[in-house]
Amino acid sequence: MLEVIHRGRGYVAINKPSGVLSVPGKNPKVPNCVEIGRRIFPEATGPMVVHRLDMETSGILLIALDEDSQRELSMQFEARMVDKKYVALLHGLVDADAGRVDLPIRPDIDRRPIQIVDHVHGKASTTLFRVLSREVDRTRVEFEPITGRTHQLRVHAATPRKDGGMGHPIIGDVLYSPPPHATRLMLHASYLAFMDPSTGRRVELESRPEF
């Protein structure tokens, strides 16, 4: 069952658990939000998919219940009209209280789904961050992605400082962080703000991480 944290006229916002896909994947045994959503909301029409979170990432995910809402909400994401924030736990202690990471990234064609920094062929990606707390040997940060590249926050956190990144991988990241790993990726979509397609009013949603 998916926790519904908000329902609009043509959409719902759920709290996606870590380990659940946003959309159907290659392995039918792995649960996904679209198929679960269709069981919970049998009246839903259209593709339902508005945006995605990595399987390992938890937090706020929008699901459209009709084609018009899906189209309008998707356009808001494509036009970067949606404000998003994430909470993450990083290895080590981050020195700066706040900052910005700008790195061009692209898929590593030989090691998909890994993304790499490429100053020639990569696409621009920008993330703002601020430290929420420093906890002995780890740092709790809030990320605000300005762009929405695949694995952007994970790459920006893990890339060494000398190469323009933060140099502090997200705890539990099996792709970009050295072992040992936590039981899950410590990354949570904690805030989402957008325009309600039916009312035109701004909607702001928040979700606290379990970690």
C-alpha positions, 0 to 999 in steps of 0.5 A, a space after each residue: 500500500 502506498 501512503 497518500 499524503 495529498 489528493 487533488 482533483 486529477 492527481 495524488 501525491 504519495 510517499 514512495 518507499 525506498 525499493 519501489 520503482 516509480 514505473 514498471 521495470 524489466 523485472 515484474 517481481 519488483 513493485 512499482 507505483 504505477 501498477 500499485 496506483 491502478 489497483 488503489 485508484 481503478 478510476 484512473 485513466 491515462 499514463 499516470 506517470 508525471 515524474 520519477 524517483 530512483 528506486 532507492 530514493 523515497 519521498 514525494 511522488 505525483 501520480 496523475 489520475 487523468 490525461 489532462 492532469 498528467 499532461 499539465 503536471 508533466 509540462 510543469 516539470 519539463 518547464 522547471 516550474 516545480 520546486 523540489 528539495 531532498 534530504 540526504 545523509 552524506 559520509 563525513 563532515 561537509 565543511 561549507 554550510 551551503 553551496 552550489 555544484 555545477 557539473 556536466 554529466 552523462 551516462 557511462 555507456 559501458 557501465 549503465 546506469 552509472 553517470 559520469 562527469 564529462 566536460 566535453 559531452 556532458 549535459 549541464 546540471 546544477 544543485 544547491 545544498 545547505 547543511 542541516 546538521 553535522 552528526 559525528 561522522 556524517 552530514 545531513 543536507 538539504 539538496 535543491 536540484 535546479 536541473 533534473 539529470 539522472 542520478 544528479 544528486 548522487 553524482 554531485 555528492 560523490 564527485 571529489 571536491 577537486 573535480 567540482 563536487 562535494 566529495 561526500 557520497 550519499 550513505 547507502 549509495 551502492 553505485 557511487 559510494 564505497 562499501 560498506 553500504 547501509 540497508 538503503 540509499 539515504 535520500 528522500 524527496 522531502 518537498 514539492 511545490 507545483 500548480 494544481 492543474 484544476 485550480 491554478 493554485 500553488 500546492 506545497 507538500 512536505 514529507 519527513 524522511 525515516 532516517 
